[in-house]
Amino acid sequence: MKNNYCIIMAGGIGSRFWPMSRNNFPKQFLDILGTGKTLIQQTFDRFRSICPVENIYIVTNDSYLEHVYQQVPEVPKSQVLAEPQRRNTAPCIAYAAFKIAERNPDANMIVAPSDHIIHDEASFHAALTKGLAFTAGNDSLLTIGIHPSRPDTGYGYIQFQEEGGDDKFRISKVKTFTEKPNLEMAKFFLKSGEFVWNAGIFLWNLQSILKAFQQHLPDMYHLFEEGKGIYNTPGEADFLRKTYELCTNISIDYGILEKAKNVYVLSAEFGWSDLGTWKSLYEELPKDPAGNAVVGPHVMLDRTSNCIVNFPKDKLAVIQGLENYIVVYADDVLLICPKDDEQQVRNLVNDVKIKKGDKFV
């Protein structure tokens, strides 16, 4: 277990969860489901049984450092990595990998977002334990795939090579990645049985991921390699500012996983949701007989069905005649949007920023 490391990525804005998720206080720091713990706190608790706390790193934007310190005080500040700019997941992972390399070149790593929901913790633990055993002994890049329960167009899909066996957590070679297909394609993927949702959770040993960066993102590899001897010293922050200025904005999926030949997927089911959108939250919440998911004590509905309504405790909402809508009131913003158009929320946020400035985002 001493070689098991976890990198929790906690720098995103969560714009598809606007207006509850804001630039200065994004969704990973919110208790969205009313459990008494925020999403990042739940994520930390989940991984501390797999990795020792001294091996858990949190990568976040430098503007969120205080949120992390306050919500996850168990993680030493030296293990909270501050990105000076948002450059997507590849630089985030490269930074953490090179920093961990200074401590333990034999590290076996999990990389996971900070804002996912896992209902079956025991199955999750079993799946990752099997995955870590696989990556410890193989030059491989392993991603977690979730058996799809519906033709969701908000997730990426992984096609795997069919292999024998009925193992609960089957590891298969990856054939293709498809990012957010249209509905017809998603239905085909579901029917074929050859596809799983891309959970955005990755496992690999340190040497494998560094070699993959060197091969597929060589410029990025060399940028972070120049920090050897600087990581874990007072000069790290200044080095990072210069490095991130030069760094490509690219995801680990597009930059490495879609190009590498040694990519595998561990197919699993442990009650997963990435809570990326209001519709995904709708799936998680209890419903009334008309199919409405309501958060807030003063919400009155009449002839309204299949909606998600989220209102503050001190506000009254009276809604009549809506079907299949998102209605959210957070701080100084009211959002009313068809559930089927939820993927447009990010575009709406951009429109608000252009027309009204940063105040409401």
C-alpha positions in Angstrom: 0.0 0.0 0.0 3.0 2.3 0.5 3.4 2.7 -3.2 -0.3 3.5 -3.8 -0.8 7.2 -4.6 -3.9 9.1 -5.4 -4.2 12.4 -7.3 -7.5 14.1 -6.8 -8.3 16.7 -9.5 -10.2 19.6 -8.0 -9.6 22.6 -10.2 -12.7 22.7 -12.4 -15.4 25.3 -12.5 -18.3 22.9 -13.1 -20.0 25.4 -15.4 -22.7 22.9 -16.5 -23.9 23.0 -12.9 -24.4 26.7 -13.0 -25.9 28.7 -11.2 -25.2 26.6 -8.1 -21.6 26.1 -9.2 -19.8 29.4 -9.5 -16.3 30.4 -10.5 -15.3 31.4 -7.0 -17.1 28.4 -5.3 -17.5 25.5 -7.8 -19.4 22.3 -7.2 -16.6 20.1 -5.7 -16.9 22.4 -2.6 -20.7 22.0 -2.3 -22.8 19.6 -0.4 -25.0 19.0 -3.4 -26.9 15.9 -2.1 -27.3 17.2 1.4 -25.2 14.4 3.0 -23.4 16.7 5.4 -20.2 16.4 3.3 -19.0 18.2 0.2 -18.1 16.3 -2.9 -14.4 16.7 -2.3 -14.7 15.6 1.3 -16.5 12.5 0.1 -13.8 11.8 -2.5 -11.0 12.2 0.1 -12.8 9.8 2.5 -13.2 7.3 -0.4 -9.5 7.1 -1.2 -8.0 7.2 2.3 -8.9 3.5 2.6 -6.9 2.7 -0.6 -4.0 5.1 -0.2 -2.3 6.4 3.0 -3.1 10.1 3.6 0.6 11.0 3.1 0.2 9.7 -0.5 -2.9 11.6 -1.4 -2.4 14.7 -3.5 -5.0 17.3 -4.4 -4.4 19.4 -7.6 -6.5 22.6 -7.7 -6.5 26.1 -9.1 -4.5 28.5 -6.9 -7.7 30.5 -6.3 -9.2 27.5 -4.5 -6.4 26.7 -2.1 -8.2 28.1 0.9 -11.3 26.0 0.1 -9.2 22.8 0.0 -7.3 23.7 3.2 -10.6 24.3 5.0 -12.5 21.3 3.7 -9.8 18.7 3.7 -7.4 19.7 6.5 -6.1 16.2 6.8 -4.1 16.6 3.6 -0.8 18.4 4.4 -0.5 21.7 2.5 2.6 20.4 0.8 0.4 17.8 -0.9 -2.1 20.4 -2.2 -0.8 21.4 -5.6 -1.8 24.9 -6.9 -2.1 25.3 -10.7 -1.5 29.0 -11.7 -3.8 28.5 -14.8 -6.4 26.1 -16.1 -4.8 23.9 -18.7 -7.1 20.9 -18.7 -6.2 17.4 -17.3 -2.9 16.6 -19.1 -0.8 19.3 -17.5 -2.5 18.7 -14.1 -1.5 15.0 -14.2 2.1 15.8 -15.6 2.7 18.2 -12.7 1.5 15.7 -10.0 3.5 12.8 -11.6 6.8 14.7 -11.7 6.3 15.9 -8.2 5.6 12.4 -6.9 8.5 11.1 -8.9 10.8 13.1 -6.6 9.5 11.1 -3.7 8.8 7.6 -5.0 9.7 6.4 -8.5 7.8 3.2 -7.8 4.5 4.9 -7.3 1.4 3.2 -8.5 -1.2 5.9 -9.1 -5.0 6.6 -9.2 -6.1 9.8 -10.8 -9.7 10.8 -10.1 -12.0 13.9 -10.2 -13.2 15.4 -7.0 -16.9 15.7 -7.8 -18.1 12.1 -8.5 -20.8 10.1 -6.6 -20.1 6.5 -5.7 -23.0 4.6 -4.0 -21.3 1.2 -3.7 -18.1 2.0 -1.9 -17.2 -1.7 -1.3 -17.4 -2.5 -5.1 -15.5 0.7 -5.9 -12.7 -0.4 -3.5 -12.6 -3.9 -5.0 -12.4 -2.5 -8.5 -9.6 -0.1 -7.8 -7.7 -2.8 -5.8 -7.8 -5.1 -8.8 -6.8 -2.2 -11.1 -3.8 -1.2 -8.9 -2.6 -4.8 -8.9 -2.8 -4.8 -12.7 -1.0 -1.5 -13.3 1.7 -2.4 -10.7 2.9 -5.2 -12.9 2.1 -4.0 -16.4 3.3 -1.1 -18.6 -0.3 -0.1 -19.1 -2.7 2.9 -18.9 -6.0 1.7 -17.3 -9.2 3.6 -17.3 -12.4 2.8 -15.4 -15.5 2.1 -17.5 -19.1 2.0 -16.2 -21.7 -0.3 -17.6 -24.2 2.1 -19.2 -27.8 2.1 -17.9 -29.2 4.5 -20.5 -28.2 6.1 -23.8 -26.7 9.2 -22.1 -25.3 11.8 -24.5 -23.4 13.7 -21.8 -20.8 11.0 -21.2 -17.8 9.8 -23.2 -17.9 6.1 -24.3 -15.2 3.5 -24.5 -15.4 0.5 -26.9 -13.5 -2.5 -25.6 -12.3 -5.7 -27.2 -14.6 -8.5 -26.2 -12.7 -11.2 -24.3 -13.7 -14.4 -22.5 -14.5 -14.7 -18.9 -17.3 -13.3 -16.6 -15.1 -11.6 -14.1 -17.1 -8.9 -12.2 -14.3 -6.4 -12.9 -13.1 -7.4 -16.4 -10.0 -5.8 -17.8 -10.0 -5.5 -21.6 -8.0 -3.8 -24.3 -9.5 -0.5 -25.5 -10.6 -0.3 -29.1 -12.0 3.3 -29.4 -13.0 6.4 -27.5 -16.0 8.4 -28.5 -16.7 11.8 -26.8 -20.4 12.6 -26.1 -22.2 10.9 -29.0 -25.6 12.0 -30.4 -28.7 10.1 -29.1 -28.9 7.6 -32.0 -25.3 6.7 -31.6 -25.6 6.4 -27.8 -28.6 4.0 -28.3 -26.5 1.9 -30.7 -23.6 1.8 -28.2 -26.0 0.7 -25.4 -27.5 -2.0 -27.6 -24.2 -3.4 -28.8 -22.9 -4.2 -25.3 -19.4 -3.3 -26.4 -19.2 0.1 -24.8 -18.9 1.5 -21.3 -19.1 5.1 -20.0 -15.7 6.7 -19.5 -15.7 7.5 -15.8 -12.6 9.7 -16.0 -10.8 7.7 -13.4 -7.3 6.4 -14.4 -4.7 4.1 -13.0 -1.1 3.5 -14.0 2.4 3.2 -12.5 4.5 6.3 -12.5 7.0 5.0 -15.1 4.2 4.1 -17.6 2.6 7.5 -17.5 5.9 9.4 -17.7 6.9 7.3 -20.7 3.4 8.0 -22.3 4.0 11.8 -21.9 7.4 11.5 -23.4 6.0 9.6 -26.4 2.7 11.4 -27.1 3.2 14.9 -25.5 6.9 15.4 -25.7 6.8 19.2 -25.4 4.8 19.0 -22.2 7.0 16.2 -20.9 10.2 18.3 -21.3 8.6 21.4 -19.8 7.8 19.6 -16.6 11.0 17.6 -16.7 12.9 20.9 -16.3 11.5 21.1 -12.8 13.5 18.2 -11.5 15.2 19.4 -8.4 12.8 22.3 -8.1 9.7 20.4 -7.1 9.1 20.4 -3.3 11.3 23.5 -3.0 10.5 27.2 -2.5 11.2 27.7 -6.3 8.3 25.5 -7.4 5.6 28.2 -7.6 7.7 30.4 -9.8 8.7 27.5 -12.0 5.0 26.5 -12.4 4.0 30.0 -13.4 6.5 30.0 -16.3 5.7 26.4 -17.3 1.9 26.8 -17.4 2.3 29.9 -19.6 3.9 27.6 -22.2 1.8 24.6 -21.6 -0.8 23.3 -24.1 -4.4 23.2 -23.0 -5.3 19.5 -23.6 -7.0 16.6 -21.8 -5.2 13.4 -20.9 -7.8 11.5 -23.0 -7.1 13.4 -26.2 -3.4 14.0 -25.6 -2.4 10.4 -24.6 -5.2 7.8 -24.1 -6.6 8.1 -27.6 -3.1 7.7 -29.1 -1.4 5.1 -26.9 -1.4 1.4 -27.7 -1.3 0.1 -24.1 -4.7 1.4 -23.0 -7.0 -0.9 -21.1 -10.4 -0.5 -19.5 -11.7 -2.1 -16.3 -15.4 -2.5 -16.6 -17.3 -2.1 -13.4 -20.5 -1.1 -11.7 -20.5 0.7 -8.4 -23.3 3.2 -8.5 -21.3 5.9 -10.2 -22.4 9.4 -11.3 -20.1 12.2 -12.3 -22.8 14.8 -11.3 -21.7 16.8 -14.3 -25.2 18.2 -15.1 -28.5 18.9 -13.6 -30.0 15.9 -15.3 -27.4 13.6 -13.7 -28.4 15.1 -10.3 -32.0 14.5 -11.2 -31.2 10.8 -11.6 -29.7 10.7 -8.1 -32.5 12.4 -6.2 -35.7 10.9 -4.9 -38.8 11.7 -7.0 -42.4 12.5 -6.2 -45.3 10.6 -7.9 -45.1 13.0 -10.8 -41.4 12.4 -11.3 -40.2 15.7 -9.9 -37.0 15.9 -7.9 -37.3 18.8 -5.5 -34.7 20.4 -3.2 -36.0 23.1 -0.9 -38.8 23.2 1.7 -41.0 25.8 0.1 -41.6 24.5 -3.4 -45.2 24.2 -4.5 -46.0 22.3 -7.8 -49.2 22.1 -9.8 -49.6 20.0 -13.0 -45.8 19.8 -13.1 -43.9 16.6 -13.9 -40.4 15.2 -14.5 -38.7 18.4 -13.3 -35.7 19.1 -11.1 -36.3 22.1 -8.8 -33.7 23.5 -6.5 -34.6 26.5 -4.3 -33.0 28.0 -1.2 -34.5 27.2 2.2 -35.8 30.8 2.6 -37.4 31.2 -0.9 -40.8 30.1 -2.1 -41.3 28.7 -5.6 -44.8 28.2 -7.1 -44.6 26.3 -10.4 -47.5 25.4 -12.6 -47.7 23.5 -15.9 -44.0 22.7 -16.5 -42.8 19.3 -17.8 -39.2 18.1 -18.1 -37.6 21.4 -16.9 -34.7 22.5 -14.7 -35.6 25.3 -12.3 -32.7 26.4 -10.1 -32.4 29.5 -7.9 -29.0 30.1 -6.5 -27.8 33.3 -4.9 -28.7 36.0 -7.4 -29.5 33.9 -10.5 -32.7 32.0 -11.6 -32.2 29.4 -14.3 -35.2 27.9 -16.1 -34.2 25.5 -18.9 -35.6 22.4 -20.6 -33.9 19.2 -19.2 -33.2 18.1 -22.8 -31.2 21.2 -23.4 -29.0 20.9 -20.3 -25.8 20.5 -22.4 -26.4 24.1 -23.4 -26.0 25.4 -19.9 -22.2 25.9 -20.5 -23.1 28.1 -23.5 -25.6 30.0 -21.5 -22.9 30.8 -18.9 -20.6 32.1 -21.7 -23.5 34.3 -22.9 -24.0 35.7 -19.4 -20.3 36.4 -19.0 -20.2 38.3 -22.3 -23.3 40.3 -21.7 -23.3 40.8 -17.9 -19.6 40.3 -16.9 -18.3 38.0 -14.2 -20.7 39.0 -11.4 -23.2 36.3 -12.2 -20.8 33.4 -13.1 
